[in-house]
């Protein structure tokens, strides 16, 4: 799945946004993890080579199926940056002692991560108790897993009574279509395919009203953040610029869409339907109390409590404040 990174030697001075910046990079190449069928503005910069140009290093982009796989790759040293890792898999890894950091809010979403009940069951939010004993596919340790546990808790369904199968979203969508599952959970293109064969119990807005937030972060191993702060800040600056271009709308955003679609492995129509449900917070918003200045850490504590209660992890950290490093993004804001 991964091409092992050959990290070595020196770096010198690179150009960033037209200004000479000392790139304190000791790497000639880094590996960045991302998801297919998960369209984001950064992919426009990815395709155009903007990251390499402004960071002064070669980048090996590797597509992953789940955030848990991203955690494992960062732990092994094969991946230096993970774009749009779900907070639940991050929390699982951090709670187990993996030294990783949240360095920005990649995307906020609620409509694009959910569970779908097979249409033949005719179960909705008013009859959700009938899910007891049913077979459900869940990508364990992901945002979809957290959402599943939270929804079942809301409806009073004992998860212990259910047959929970660990499946990546694409596999869950295929199994639901074949009729071998009662419910499947996932995101992106897989979620759209699931909806062709069933219905969600709660809308994104209804989940938010219950406090079931869904957002992804750019995450990195702590040693990478410590050893390559300027390189990381440059990466976040390119990402922020792409987000700002998209958020501004107009002709530039229209030009970005087909490029993003192709890189995401999707058609333009599906890409637009997906990305229109996403919110890309500005750097200023990300550095606020809602996100990196307290809110994200508090939310992670809540996620951990749900996972401990469900027996998914043995224990939570006393605080998740130490897992958030806003320094690189703050530095990026002044570049």
C-alpha positions in Angstrom: 0.0 0.0 0.0 2.8 2.3 0.8 5.9 3.2 -1.0 8.5 3.5 1.7 10.0 7.0 2.0 13.7 7.4 1.6 14.3 10.3 4.0 17.8 11.7 4.1 20.3 14.5 3.6 20.0 18.2 3.3 17.9 21.1 2.2 18.7 24.7 1.7 16.9 27.8 0.7 13.6 27.6 -1.1 11.2 30.2 -2.4 7.8 30.6 -0.8 5.2 32.9 -2.2 7.8 34.9 -4.0 9.9 35.5 -0.8 13.1 33.8 0.1 12.5 31.5 3.1 15.0 29.3 4.9 13.6 25.8 4.6 14.9 24.0 7.6 14.1 20.7 5.9 16.4 17.7 6.2 14.2 15.6 3.8 14.5 15.3 0.1 11.0 13.6 -0.1 8.0 13.3 2.2 5.0 11.0 1.9 1.5 12.6 2.3 -1.6 10.5 2.9 -5.0 11.4 1.6 -8.4 9.8 0.6 -9.8 9.1 -2.9 -13.5 10.1 -3.4 -13.0 12.8 -0.8 -12.7 16.0 -2.9 -10.9 19.0 -1.3 -9.3 22.2 -2.6 -5.8 21.0 -1.7 -6.0 18.6 -4.6 -5.9 21.6 -7.0 -2.5 22.6 -5.6 -1.5 18.9 -5.5 -2.1 18.4 -9.2 -0.4 21.7 -10.1 2.7 20.8 -8.2 2.3 23.9 -5.9 3.3 22.0 -2.8 6.6 20.8 -4.2 7.4 24.2 -5.7 6.9 26.1 -2.4 8.2 23.5 0.0 11.3 22.5 -2.0 10.9 18.7 -1.5 9.5 15.9 -3.6 6.1 14.6 -2.4 4.9 11.0 -2.6 1.1 11.2 -2.4 -0.5 7.9 -1.2 -4.2 7.2 -1.1 -5.6 5.4 2.0 -8.9 3.7 2.8 -9.2 4.7 6.5 -7.8 7.0 9.1 -6.7 4.1 11.2 -4.4 3.0 8.3 -3.0 6.6 8.3 -2.2 6.3 12.0 -0.4 3.1 11.4 1.6 4.6 8.6 2.6 7.6 10.6 3.6 5.3 13.5 5.9 3.3 11.2 7.5 6.5 9.8 6.2 5.8 6.3 3.9 8.9 6.3 4.9 12.4 7.4 1.6 14.2 6.8 -2.0 12.9 6.8 -4.6 15.2 5.1 -8.2 14.9 6.4 -7.7 12.2 9.0 -10.9 11.7 11.0 -10.8 12.8 14.6 -12.0 9.4 16.0 -9.1 7.4 14.5 -6.7 10.1 15.7 -8.2 9.8 19.2 -7.8 6.1 19.1 -4.1 6.3 18.2 -3.4 9.2 20.6 -5.2 7.4 23.5 -3.0 4.3 22.8 0.1 6.5 23.3 1.0 7.3 19.7 2.7 10.7 19.6 0.8 12.5 16.9 -0.5 16.1 16.5 -3.5 17.8 15.0 -2.1 20.8 13.1 -5.1 22.1 11.2 -8.8 21.6 10.6 -9.0 20.0 7.2 -12.7 20.0 6.7 -15.9 20.2 8.7 -18.9 18.1 7.6 -21.9 16.3 8.9 -23.9 15.3 5.8 -21.0 13.4 4.4 -20.5 10.8 7.1 -23.4 8.6 8.2 -25.0 5.2 8.5 -27.5 3.8 6.1 -30.2 1.2 6.9 -31.1 -1.3 4.2 -34.3 -0.2 2.5 -35.9 -3.6 2.8 -36.0 -3.2 6.6 -38.1 0.1 6.4 -36.5 1.3 9.7 -36.3 5.0 10.3 -35.6 7.2 13.4 -39.0 6.4 14.8 -38.4 2.6 14.7 -34.6 2.6 15.3 -35.0 0.2 18.2 -35.6 -2.5 15.6 -31.9 -2.4 14.8 -31.1 -4.5 17.9 -29.6 -7.8 16.7 -28.9 -6.6 13.2 -25.7 -6.9 11.2 -23.9 -3.6 10.5 -20.6 -2.8 8.7 -18.5 -0.1 10.5 -15.0 1.0 9.7 -13.7 0.6 13.3 -11.9 3.5 14.9 -13.1 6.1 12.4 -15.4 9.1 12.4 -18.2 6.8 11.0 -17.6 4.5 14.0 -18.0 7.4 16.5 -21.1 8.5 14.7 -22.6 5.0 14.7 -21.9 4.6 18.5 -23.4 8.0 19.2 -26.5 7.4 17.1 -27.1 4.0 18.7 -26.7 5.6 22.1 -29.2 8.3 21.2 -31.7 5.7 20.1 -31.1 3.4 23.0 -29.9 0.5 20.9 -27.5 -1.9 22.6 -24.5 -2.2 20.3 -23.6 -5.4 22.1 -26.7 -7.0 20.7 -25.6 -6.2 17.1 -23.2 -8.0 14.9 -20.7 -5.3 14.1 -18.3 -6.1 11.2 -15.2 -4.1 10.6 -15.3 -3.0 6.9 -13.9 -0.1 4.9 -16.7 2.1 3.5 -16.4 0.9 -0.1 -16.7 -2.8 1.1 -19.6 -1.9 3.3 -21.4 -0.2 0.4 -20.9 -3.3 -1.8 -22.1 -5.6 0.9 -25.2 -3.5 1.5 -26.0 -3.5 -2.2 -25.7 -7.3 -2.2 -28.2 -7.6 0.7 -25.7 -9.2 3.1 -25.9 -6.3 5.6 -28.7 -4.6 7.5 -26.8 -1.3 7.9 -23.5 0.1 6.7 -21.6 3.2 7.8 -19.1 5.3 5.8 -18.4 8.6 4.0 -17.9 10.1 0.6 -18.5 8.1 -2.6 -19.2 5.0 -0.6 -21.9 6.8 1.4 -23.6 7.9 -1.8 -23.6 4.4 -3.0 -25.1 3.2 0.3 -27.9 5.7 0.0 -28.9 4.0 -3.3 -29.9 1.0 -1.2 -31.2 2.5 2.0 -31.9 5.5 4.2 -30.1 7.4 7.0 -31.6 7.6 10.5 -30.6 11.2 11.1 -29.6 14.1 8.8 -26.4 16.0 9.3 -28.3 18.9 11.0 -30.0 16.5 13.4 -26.7 14.9 14.3 -25.2 18.4 15.0 -28.2 19.2 17.2 -27.2 16.1 19.3 -23.6 17.3 19.5 -22.4 14.7 17.0 -19.8 16.8 15.2 -17.8 15.5 12.3 -14.6 17.1 11.2 -11.2 15.9 9.9 -7.7 17.3 10.6 -4.3 17.4 9.1 -2.2 15.3 11.4 1.5 14.6 11.7 3.9 12.6 13.9 5.1 14.8 16.7 8.7 14.4 15.7 8.0 15.6 12.2 6.3 18.8 13.6 9.3 19.3 15.9 12.0 18.7 13.4 10.5 20.3 10.3 8.4 23.2 11.5 9.0 25.5 8.5 8.4 22.6 6.0 5.1 21.8 7.8 4.1 25.5 7.9 4.7 25.8 4.2 2.5 22.8 3.5 -0.3 24.3 5.6 0.1 27.7 3.8 -0.4 26.1 0.4 -3.5 24.2 1.8 -4.9 27.4 3.3 -4.4 29.3 0.0 -6.3 26.6 -1.9 -9.1 26.7 0.6 -9.3 30.4 0.4 -9.5 30.3 -3.4 -12.3 27.7 -3.2 -14.2 29.6 -0.5 -14.1 32.8 -2.6 -16.2 31.1 -5.3 -16.5 32.5 -8.7 -14.5 31.6 -11.8 -11.5 30.4 -9.9 -13.5 27.9 -7.9 -15.2 26.7 -11.1 -11.8 26.1 -12.7 -10.7 24.1 -9.6 -13.7 21.7 -9.7 -12.8 19.5 -12.7 -9.2 19.3 -11.5 -10.3 18.2 -8.0 -12.7 15.7 -9.5 -10.2 14.0 -11.6 -7.7 13.7 -8.8 -10.4 12.4 -6.4 -11.3 9.7 -8.9 -14.8 11.1 -9.4 -17.0 12.7 -12.0 -17.6 16.4 -11.8 -21.3 16.1 -10.8 -20.5 13.7 -7.9 -17.6 15.9 -6.8 -19.8 19.0 -6.7 -22.5 17.1 -4.8 -19.9 16.0 -2.2 -17.8 19.1 -1.8 -20.9 21.3 -1.5 -21.5 19.6 1.9 -18.1 20.5 3.1 -16.9 23.5 5.1 -13.3 24.6 4.9 -12.6 27.0 7.9 -10.3 29.9 7.3 -7.0 30.0 9.2 -8.4 32.7 11.5 -11.4 30.4 12.3 -9.1 27.4 12.9 -7.0 29.3 15.4 -10.1 30.4 17.4 -11.5 28.9 20.5 -14.0 26.9 18.5 -11.3 24.8 17.0 -7.6 24.6 17.8 -7.6 27.0 20.7 -9.6 24.6 23.0 -12.6 23.3 21.1 -10.9 20.5 19.2 -9.3 19.1 22.4 -12.5 19.2 24.3 -14.3 17.5 21.5 -11.6 14.8 21.3 -12.1 14.2 25.0 -15.8 13.6 24.3 -15.0 11.1 21.5 -12.7 9.3 23.8 -15.3 9.0 26.5 -17.7 7.4 24.0 -15.1 4.9 22.8 -14.2 4.0 26.4 -17.8 3.5 27.2 -18.3 1.3 24.2 -15.2 -0.8 25.1 -13.5 0.3 21.9 -10.4 1.7 23.7 -9.3 0.8 27.3 -8.8 4.3 28.5 -8.7 8.0 27.5 -6.0 10.6 28.1 -6.6 13.0 31.0 -6.6 15.8 28.4 -6.2 16.0 24.6 -4.8 19.6 24.7 -1.3 18.2 24.2 -2.3 16.5 21.0 -3.1 19.9 19.3 -0.2 21.9 17.9 -1.4 25.2 16.4 2.2 26.6 16.0 2.7 25.5 12.4 -0.6 27.0 11.3 0.0 30.2 13.2 3.4 30.4 11.4 1.7 29.7 8.1 -0.7 32.6 8.6 2.3 35.1 8.6 3.9 33.7 5.5 
